[in-house]
C-alpha cells in the first residue's frame, strides 16, 4: 500500500481526533494543507471559512496570495505559484468570494 496520506485517510484520522501538528498546524507544508483542504471539501462540499481553526487561516492566505499575484504584487512569504493555483482550481477552490470582491471594491473606492 501507499504511504501517501489520501483524503480518505486524512478524514479518518481527523474523525478520531488525530493532531496533525502539535502547534495547531502552523508549520505544515503546503501539500499537507492542500490534502487537508481536499478532505474538507469532500466532506463539506465547500471551502472552510475563516473560523475553521486549522484551515481557515491557510485558505485566507491562499486567497490573499492569489489577489496579490493578480495585482502584480510579489510577496515572497505567501507567493502563489502557477502550479499551486492550478492544484487549488482542480478541486474547485474559490479564490474570489463575494465578501473578498466587495472588500476589494471598497478599498479601490477609498472607503
Steps between C-alpha positions, in 0.01 A plus 500: 500500500597858452642697791344816354220655705192498283201724565317197640784417740521862613126508563515179703787634709317828561185312609691318772658822624848461355708814559674575171740747653577569864503876426150502349637444153692825472800337330338240276633487145276640228426157353376368836266798535379440146419137585313617810307746284408223256373283786300792642345579161410134444322487834336847501475590130654845549812680616544550876420840640741725685363369829625146426795470738731288288424598142329838516819704531674298229205546262511876560874504430442321168231752406719794597795357303272457198381862526857626531604291202215644291600852600865438416619513862765249595491397864777241542350370825163412346579458132249300297668309220314410182523133602337564838233717342419220255487242780258715699283562194497126426306435821261791448667744738334843495760776493263794477210484744222758495634650823854526361379664178288750695794583729730551199250734342471704821878529529534612137223756553683639804254391771 
